[in-house]
């Protein structure tokens, strides 16, 4: 089992959407996948998956011993190999300690191929708690602009301070015409600038915006973003894409 944290310092780069869509791509390939929403107080994965009316217990309830782990896991009959552990909506980051999260991850290792953790943005206590719990890997999600790269360097500095492995890089919202005109960095340039291995690149897509407006997922659309997500999921799974 692999535990992978999706991180970034700057909000609004599409980290949560990418984590959800990659989870769906992985489960479609037959993997047992669990999503953890670690953004305490600002949960969103339940809404993206259409499970918001089914939340009874959450991550903090499990951490505090108010319920057993299986009681808090959500799934849908249409996605039998994908489950969600939602974040607490009325709690604070301090309510989830690294020790408690480490214990939860140890339990999940027995039953899942992948556990994807949607980490809170920023460098505050929420992200630090998740990193201190020891996910095996991290994926840094960025957009190809100067401000995001500067913030990404701050995130990398935090990882280095904690002597954690360097993350792989996922570059979102690329536009080929702007790259060709020299107005936007390419994914390769971003990877070189940050000195990180490139996991994948996701193009800007009208389908991504349309999916958000319709409360749907882009993995259900036939578009370039979906094809790119499937390639990234294949790399994560260590398999060759079937596209």
C-alpha positions, 0 to 999 in steps of 0.5 A: 500500500502507498500513502501519497499526500497531495500538497501545495502552499498556494490555494487555488491550483486545483490540488483537490480536483486532481486528487479526486480525479486521480483516485477515480482513475486508479480505482477504474484500473482495479486498485483499492483506493481510499481518499482522506480529506485532511483539510480540517474545517473546510472539507470538500471531497464529500461534495465532489463525490456526491457523498455530502449527505452521507457523512455521519462520522469523520476523520477527527471522530476516528482520531478521537476514538468517537467511532471505529474507522470503518464507521467513518468510511464512505463509498458509493455502489457505483464506485465499490473500490473507492472510499472516502474518509471525510474531514471534520467540518467543525473542528480545528487542525489541532484536533488531528495529531500526527500520532492519531493520523499515523495510527489511522494510516497503519490500519488502512495499509492492510486493506488498500492499494493507495491512500491519497491524502488531500492536504490543506494548503499553506504551511500552517499546522494542518499541513505540518500535522499530515507531514509529521504523520509520515506519508510515504510520498508527496505530490506537489501540485503547481501552476506554471507561474512565478507566484506559484513557483515562489510559494512552491519553493517555500513548501520544499524548504519545509520538507527539507527541514523535516528531512522528508523525501522530495515530492514528485511534481504535477503541473496543472493548467498548462496552455500550449499557445501561451507556452509557445509564445513564451508567456507561460512556463512549460512543465519541463521548465517548472520541473527544472526550476524546482529540481523535482521529478515530473510526474505529469502535466495537465492541460487547461481544459474547458471540460474541467470548468464545466465539470466543476460548474455541474458538480461533476468530475472531469474524469467522466469527460472525453477531453485532453485533461482526462487523457492526461489524468489517466497517464498520470494514474498509470505512472502512479500505479507503475503500469503503462497507460492503456489509452 
